[in-house]
Structure formats: C-alpha cells, structure tokens
C-alpha cells in the first residue's frame, strides 16, 4: 500500500484521458480474467475487485459482499449472460471512478491505496508517470 493525496480532479482527469484510462482498464480486466475466456465471472470479479478499486481487505459480512456483486451484475451485465465482458467492465469502472471522484470532492484527501489500483493509476497519471 501507498499513501497518496487525491481529489476529484485527480480521478476525472485520468478517466477523461481516454488512452491512459483504456490501457489501465484493459490491464485490470486481463488481470482479473484468470481463465482467459475474455469475460469475468462473478468469482473472477470478486477475487480481485477490491484490490483494483482500493476497497481494502478488512473483513466484511458475506451478505453485504453478495449484495454488492448482485448489484454490479444487475446494473452492468447488459446482456444478462452472467458475466462481464470488456465493454461492460469499462462502463463499470468508469462509473465507479467518477463516483469516487465526486466523493472526494475538490478538497485533497489522503488515502491508502493498493499499488495496482485504478486510483493509484490516477495519481500516477496526475504526476505524469503513466
């Protein structure tokens, strides 16, 4: 983990840089797609999602986690085939990143981030490292 200062601009500038954002989303998708079938099952998404979104690994109630992933699949599995394809994943990540940015607002916030998380990629983007 690393400490970083982020705000809404950090996140939105990264997401709006289409090339940088698309490359990072593609890398994350490929990392999560353990079986290489070009779609994410619920178990694949669940295994790595907290890391790429920097949600942490503290213990959570199983029913809350189940509810989160049911909500994700209901909202983003557009073709209702039980998996998330690369386009659906991009939409999911884009929406989540913008939501996190709005949550930070304009004031700088110090957060602990996973090294491979998309928020860390946004910080690196801000400093011209990606």
N, C-alpha and C positions, 0 to 999 in steps of 0.2 A: 504494500500500500504506500501511497504518497499523499502528502498534503498539497492542496492546490487552492488557489483563490479563483472562484468563478462567479459570473453573473449572467444575466440574460443575454447580453451581447456576446459573451464567450460562446454560448451554445448556438444562438441564432446565426452568427457569422459562419460558424462551422457547417451547420446544416445547409445554409444557403450557398456555400461553396460546393456546387454540385459534384465536381470531380473528386475532391477530397472526401466528401461525405459518402459518395457512392463507393469509393475504394474501401473505406473503412467498414461500411455495411457489408460489402461483399466478403471481406476478410472475416468478419464476425459470423456471417452466415456459414461460410466454409468451415470455420472452427466448430460451430455447433452441429453441422451436418456430419455426424460421426460415421454414419453408414454410407455416405456419399451418394445418396439417391436423389439429391437436388431438391428435397423438401425436408421440412423439420417436423418431426412427430412431436407429440406432447412431451414425451420423455426427453428427447433431444433438446427441446426448447427449455424445459425445466432444469436440466442439468447445468447449463451454462448461462442462463439468462441473468441471474443475479450478478454474476461477475461482469458481464458486458454493460450492464446498466448501473453498476455500483450500488446495488441494494444491500450489500453486506451479506454475511452468512450467519447472523445471530439466529438462534432458534425461533421458529415461528410455528404457530399452530397449523397442523396439516390441513385443516378445513379452510383456513384463510388462503393458503397456497393453492389449494384446489380451486377455490373461488376465483383467485387471480387468473389462473390459466384457463378456466372456463370462460371468463370474461374476455380474455385475449382471443381465444379461438372463436367465440361468438361474434366478436367485432371484426377480426381481421382475416379469418378463413372465409374469404368471399365466396369461393365455390363450394364451401361446406363439404370438402372431401376429407376432413380430419387431419390435414397437415397444412403447414405454412410454406408457401413457395417463395422464391426470392423477391418477387414483386410485393407480395403480401407482407413479407418481413421488412422490406424497405419502408412501406407505409406505416407499419407498427413502430419501427424505430424512429422515424421522422416525427410522428405524433407524440411519442414519449419524450423525445428530446425537446421539442417545443414546449411541452407541458412542464418539464423540469426547468427549462429556461424561465418560463413565466413564474414558476415557484420561487426561483432565486430573485427575480426582480432586478432592479438596477443597482442595488447595493451589493458590494463584494461579499462573498460568503466563503469561509474557509471550510473545505471538506476533505475527508479522507477518501481517496479514490483507488480502485484497483488499477494496476499498471496497464492492463489491456482493455480497460473500459472505454466506452464511447465518450464519456465525459472527460477522461484523461486525453483522448484524441482531440477533443475540442480545445483543451488547454494547450496541447502541443501545437495545434493549428494556430491558435492565437499568438504563440511565440515563434511562428514560422518554422517549426520543426517538422511539419508534415505538409 
